[in-house]
């Protein structure tokens, strides 16, 4: 799981960014996927550092 450092609204979803081995990487999630994961899209945009991304499972989780 990677710590999300920033997020950006796209036309039909949100793209999240994280740093991995000194490289900025990203993955996008559509709004339907976020709803299925019970992720608040507005909160993800306003407080991206409160979330983690699991790229292997294509999931976002709230950091504890």
C-alpha positions in Angstrom: 0.0 0.0 0.0 1.2 3.4 -0.9 0.5 6.7 0.8 -1.4 9.1 -1.5 0.3 12.5 -1.7 -2.2 14.3 -4.0 -5.4 13.8 -6.0 -7.0 15.4 -8.9 -10.6 15.5 -10.2 -11.0 14.1 -13.8 -14.1 14.1 -16.0 -15.6 10.9 -14.6 -13.4 10.1 -11.6 -10.4 10.9 -9.5 -6.7 10.2 -10.2 -4.5 9.7 -7.2 -0.7 10.2 -7.0 2.0 8.6 -4.8 5.8 8.4 -4.8 7.5 5.1 -5.4 11.3 4.8 -5.6 11.6 8.5 -6.2 9.1 8.4 -9.1 5.6 10.0 -9.1 3.1 7.3 -10.1 -0.7 7.5 -10.5 -3.8 5.5 -10.8 -7.3 6.6 -11.7 -10.6 5.5 -10.2 -14.1 6.3 -11.6 -16.8 7.6 -9.3 -18.7 4.2 -9.4 -15.5 2.4 -8.0 -15.2 5.0 -5.3 -18.8 4.6 -4.2 -18.4 0.7 -4.2 -15.3 1.2 -1.9 -17.3 3.6 0.3 -14.8 6.4 -0.4 -16.0 10.0 -0.1 -14.8 11.6 -3.4 -14.8 15.1 -2.0 -12.8 14.1 1.1 -10.3 12.3 -1.1 -9.9 15.5 -3.1 -9.6 17.7 0.0 -7.5 15.4 2.2 -5.6 12.9 0.0 -2.9 12.3 2.6 -5.6 10.6 4.7 -5.8 7.7 2.2 -3.7 4.8 0.9 -3.8 3.1 -2.5 -3.3 -0.6 -3.1 -2.3 -0.8 -6.7 -2.3 -4.6 -6.9 -6.0 -4.8 -5.8 -7.0 -1.4 -7.4 -8.4 -0.2 -4.0 -8.2 2.9 -1.9 -8.5 2.7 1.9 -8.6 5.3 4.7 -5.4 5.5 6.7 -5.8 4.6 10.4 
